[in-house]
Amino acid sequence: MDLSIIIPMFNEAENAEHTLARVEESLASFQEDYEIIAVNDGSADNTLEVLQGIASLNKRIKVVSYSRNIGRGMALRKGFQESKGEIVVSIDADLSYDPRYIVDFLEKFKEEEDIDLILASPYMPGGGAEGVPFFRLWISKLGNKILRLAMPNRIYTSTGIFRAYRRKVLDSLELESDGKEIHLEILSKAMALGFRIKEIPTILTSRKRGKSKFKFRKTALSHLIFSAFEKPMMIFGLIGLLTLGIGLLIGAYVVYLRYSGDLTPGRPLITFAILMILGGIQILSFGFIALQIVSIRKEILRVQKENLDLRNEIRKPGIQEYEETK
């Protein structure tokens, strides 16, 4: 199989048939083998029935389903597990990105063979958004700008689902996320393992059918946690320097009062200044410790990748047959 396309779906009965048809239309010029894997993430409507009806008439479409709604992360993980393509593309069921970009992904892989992962990016130069509600677009842009500071590769759009992976990338990652934070988990681990990531400009559009699944509070919280986890000095450094700075300013004021003769002995301001200075130093120390933990985590990921590569080598037919005959 040359290409696998993963489409997570939750309560997308209204979208399912149109989405699958559009994806197939976009691949009209693609002459190699491909499969479309629609993952029903425990939908409460008749999404599963619609998908099964379509799949019964089209051998290229495969349906993966489970009864309880868990989240996009689980849907993608299930889709990745079932996929067989050398290139794997994930795309949203509402087609907020035109599926014609899939062909652009494939062309980019052919042009630059050292690229391992391609991201659709509406926020990079050349990209854009059309018809997206202002508040949601503003939140998304702000979140991605914050994440760009946390990412070592300065990614413009790190939260989108529309991506293309070489098989070796997915085979090297042990994914754990069940929700939308899986997009950040994949990027973090792929960067730590040295895979090359490329963004291409795309246009983001608003949903035409069905109801949006966007949840501001949950999404914003996951992004902030990821930023702190990926670049802890963004949090510890800012808070530590602010606390230390306030303590030093108060300390300077206390010294001024001391030499001007206006300082009252036993004034609590002295104790407060000392506590702020010590607190700032301690918070900065936590930041440096967190940096070491992040470094150790990356080393662990590299070891995990080496173990996975070794396991895959052992599973190759020639080696496996040799081991069985010993």
N, C-alpha and C positions, 0 to 999 in steps of 0.2 A: 504494500500500500504506500503510495507516494504522499498523500495528503489526508489529514483528519481534521474535521472542523467540529469543535465542541460548542454546543449552545445550551447553557443552563436555562431552565424554564420553571417558573413558579406562578401558577394562576395565569397562564398565557394562552388560554383556549382561543381568545379573540385574535391573537397574533400568530399562533403556531403555523397554520397553513401558509399564510402570506410570507412569514419569515423564511420557512424552508424553501418556498418557491423562489424568493428573491436570491437566496444564497446559491441555489442551483443555477439560476439565470446568470449570476455573476461569474460562474465557472464554465460558461458555454465554450470559451476558447481554450480551456484547460484540457489537454489531450491525455493526461495520465490518470491513473486510478486514484479515486478519492472516496471518502466516506463522510457522512454527516451524522454526528452523534448528538441526539437531543436528550438531555438529561432532565427528567421530571423530578423536581425537588419537592416531593410531597405536596403537590398542588391539591387545593380543596375544590377546585372546579373540575371540568371534564377535559383538562389538558391532556391527560394520559390517553383517554379514549380517542381524541383527535389525532394524537401522535401515532398511536397504534394503527389507526385507519390509514394514515398516510404511508407508514412504513410497510404495510401489507401490500401496497401497490408500487413501492419503490425500493429496490434492493440496496440502493446506496444509503438509505436512511436507516439508522439503528437507534432504538429507544432503550435508554437505561432509566430505571425508575425505582424509587423506594417510597414507603408509605408516609413517613413523617418529614415535615419541612425542617431542614437543618440549616441551610444557608448556601450561599454561592460557593464558598470554599469547598464544602463537601461535594457539591455538584461538579465542580471542576476536577476535583481529585478523582471522582468516579469516572468522569469522562476521560481523563488522562490515562487511567488504568485500562479502560476498554479500547483506547485508540491504538491503531497499528501503523499510522503514517510516519514517514521520515520527517515530515514537517507537520506540526500540530498548531492549528489556529483556534483561538477562543474568541467568541463574539457574543454580544448581548442579544437577547431575544427580541428586544424592541427596535433593533436595527438603528440605534442612534448614530451608528457609523455605517456608511454605505458599504455593503459587502464587496463592491467592486475593488476596494482597496486590498482584498485578499490576493488578487493577481499582482498588485504592486509589491506586496510582501514577497511573493515568490520570485519576482524579477529581481528584487533587491538581494535576495539570498544567492541568486545566480551571479549577479554582478560582483558581490563582495562575499567570497566564500569563507572569510574569517568571521563573519557576523554569526552570532549564535541565537540572538533574541531580538525581535523587532517590536517596537511599541508604536501604536497609533497615537499621535500627539496633536491635539487641537491647540495647545498652549505654547508650542514652540513657534519661532518665526515661520510664517507661511501657512500655519494652521488657523483655525477659527471656529466659531460657534454660530449657529443659526436657529432662532426660535426657542432657545433654551430660556426658561424663566430666570429673571435677573438675579433673584436671591440665591437660587441653586447654583447658577453659574459663578457668582461672586464667591460663595463658600468654597466651591470646587477649586477655583483659581487660587484663593488664599491658602487653602490646605496644601495644594501642590507647590506653592512657593515656599511654604514652611518645610515641606518634605524635601524640596530641592536643596535647602541648606543642610539638611541632615544626610542626604545621599552623597557619597563620595564622587559619583559620576555626574552630578549636577543634572539630573533628569528633569525635564520640563513637566511631563505628565506621567506620574507614577501610579495613579489610582485606577486607570482604565482597564477594562477587561479585554479590549480588542488588541490582541497580540499574536505573534507567530513565534514558535519555538522550534529549534532543531531537536530531534529526538534525544540526542545525548544530554541536552540540558535537563529535560524532565527525568531522564534515567539517573541523573546525578543528584537529584534533590529528594529529600525525605520531608514531604509537606505535612503540616499538622493543622492548619487553620480551617475552620468550618465556615467563617463569614467572609466579608469583603476584604478583610485584612490579608487574605491570601495573596492579593496582588503585591502587597508590600513585602510579604514573606518571601515570595519568589524572587523579587528584585534583590532583596538583601542577601539572600543565599547565593544567587547567581553572581552577584558582584564579588562576594567573598571568595567564590571559587574561581574567579578570573574570567568568566565568560564575557564575551564582547556584546554590548548592547547598543542598538541603533534605534533612533527615533525618526519617524517620517511624518511630515505635516499632513493632517487630515482635518475634515470638517465634522464637528459634533452637532447633531440636530436634536430636536425635541421628539419625544415619544408621540407617535400618531395614533396608536390604539392601546387600550388597556390602561391600567393604573400603575403609576410609578411606585417602586419599592424603596425609594430613597428615604433613609432615616437619619436626620441631621445629627442628633445627639450621639447616637451609636457610632456613626461614621467619623465625626469630629474627634470623639474620645479615642477611637482606635488609631487615628492618625497622630494625635498628640503623644500617645503611649509609644508608638513606633518611633517617632522622632527622638523621644527621650532615650529609648532603648538603643537606637542606632548611633546617636551622637549625644551621649549623656552630658558632655560639658556645655551643651546648649542650655540645659536646665540648671545643673549644679554650678556651672561657671557664672551664669547670669545672677542667680540667687546669692551665690557665695560672694561675688564681687560687690553686689549691691549691699549686702549685709556688712561686709568688711569696710566698704566705703562710708556707710552711715556711722559705723563704730569709730572710724578714724576721724570723721568730721566732728562727732560729739567729743572725742578725746581732745582734738585740737581746741575746741571751745572750752573744755574744762581747764586745759593748760593756760588759755588766755585769762580765764577767771582767776586761776591760781596766781598769776603774776600781776594781775591788776588789783589783787587784794579783795575781790568780790566773792571768792569761793567759800561756800559754807561747808565746814567739816562734816563728813558723814552724809553729804548730799547723794541721793540715789542715782543721780546722773552719772557719777563716776562708775558705779557698779554696772549700770546699763551699758556704758561705753565699752567696758571690759568684756561683758557678755557678748555684745555685738561683734567685737573684733575676734574673740575666740570662736564664736559661732560661724563667722564668715570663713575663717581658716579651716574649720572642721568640714563645712559644706564643700569647700574646694577640694579638700582631701578625699571626700566621698567621690567627687567627680573624677579624680585621678585613679582611684580604685576601680570605678566603673569603666574607665577606658581600658584598664588591664583586663577586665572581665570580657569586654567586647573583643579584644585581641585574642584571648583564649578561645572564645566562641568561634571565631573565624578559623582558628587552627583545628578545632574539633570538626568543623564542617569539611575542611580539606581532608582530614583523616576519614571521615564518613564517605566522602566521594571516592577516595582510594579503595576503601573496602567494597563499595558498590561496583566500582570498575572491576575489581578482582573477582567479585561474585559473578558478574556478567561474563567475564572471560571463562570462568569455570563452567558456566552453563552452556557454552558454545558446544555444538554437537560433537566435534572431534575430540575435545578435551573430556567431555562428559562420558563418551564411549570408552575412552582410554582409562578413565578412573573406574568405570564399572567393570572392566576386564581385569583390573589389577587384583 
